[in-house]
Amino acid sequence: MGLSLGIDFGTSGARAIAIDSSKNIVAEVHYPFTNANFQDWQKALFYLLDNLGDSVRSELKSIAINGTSSTVLLCDNWGNPLSEAILYNDGRGIAFLDAIKAIAPPHHPVISATSSLAKLLWWSEQEIFSQARYFLSQADWLAFLLHGKLGISDYHNALKLGYDLENLCYPDWLENLPMFNLLPQIFAPGTAIDTIKPDLVTRFAIPKDCLIYTGTTDSIAAFLASGANSLGDAVTSLGSTLVLKLLSSQKVDDSNYGIYSHRLGNLWLTGGASNTGGAVLKKFFSHEELRNYSLAIDGQKESNLDYYPLLKAGERFPINDPFLPAKLTPRPDNPLEFLHGLLESIARIEALGYQRLQELGANKLERVYSAGGGAKNSTWRIIRQRHLGVPVLLSQQDQAAYGTALLAQQSVTLLK
Ligand code: ADP
């Protein structure tokens, strides 16, 4: 039946997962990196293909890649990057925020110092810009290395570039920019673009009819992996920060809260990210302490400690206050009580986040899947369920590469 390969480029490494027609994982390869740029990505991509194993490679029928949202490249006519890529969290575009506000609709996700559009405008004032022919996202460029086609992207990677997701076209205010000719043609995520390049067929012994599909972003790939698939389903990512995503029939955008919606077929994936989360837990507790202390906490009982756990002042969602102070007092002597208070408080913020999304028009929350480092904490799941008032489940798969493999396999029903 053939195998499908999903490749995830995240912030701390790249991972490939191959699945069979029953969606079982048959191979997984990881390549860790930090502060990587395009040279490392290319190395990682070929390392992953090299290490999949002959038998897996010889059965590949489809490949898709997800990248980090708003990590972008400027390329020449042959796809060679003209400088280092600008990474997702690089805020150098801040000087162009007023220019963006002047053309984009209010509350649009491009109104951010780290948006792809802000990065493009920053580049437009650099000397190398005159040689630029293509402006691409990380996932677009990596897919180009496999199929050889330039100027192609998907509507997930193009959201923060300003692509109109409702009408599936570039809006006039973007078409009127002098650098519009650099922008890629946009397809739905999971669209077949071409077969793999002949030189890679020879190098890796991959079947020559293996198709390369358009990809997605890392956080959407993790959502696809979770198993969430109907209206009101949500995924909370309990990583270093707290990221919420809720599947809705209505689009919700509010740049004040950093809330935006991705399109998923005919539905919308609304979401926001809070600065609270596991990074604060990690500051006070080791991995073992988090696990062991949590097991000793009674999650059914409410802690009356009311914190706002942050590493530094400032929050965007669900409270928009750039100066919001961290609240971590009173701190009890007993570390169990302190941890209980932290878990309870983060759960309150999660519930407030979903409430905020619903107030702004998202569908009623029905079910929450959990992903990220804190997802396996069963005590926390009980605490969160008390605050959320809906079933809290573990994601079926928590690797973004798995979600991207489903995309390559054409088995994401929401996109059909
Ligand atoms: P990242 O967002 O950096 O990719 P991960 O998804 O790997 O993060 O999650 C790491 C976070 O998970 C850490 O910040 C850590 O505090 C948190 N974490 C790890 N184990 C637990 C646990 N048992 N309970 C709660 N949080 C945990």
Residues whose N, C-alpha, C, O or C-beta is under 5 A from the ligand:
A	BS01	ADP	L238 G239 S240 T241 G278 A279 L281 K282 L290 R291 G372 G373 G374 N377
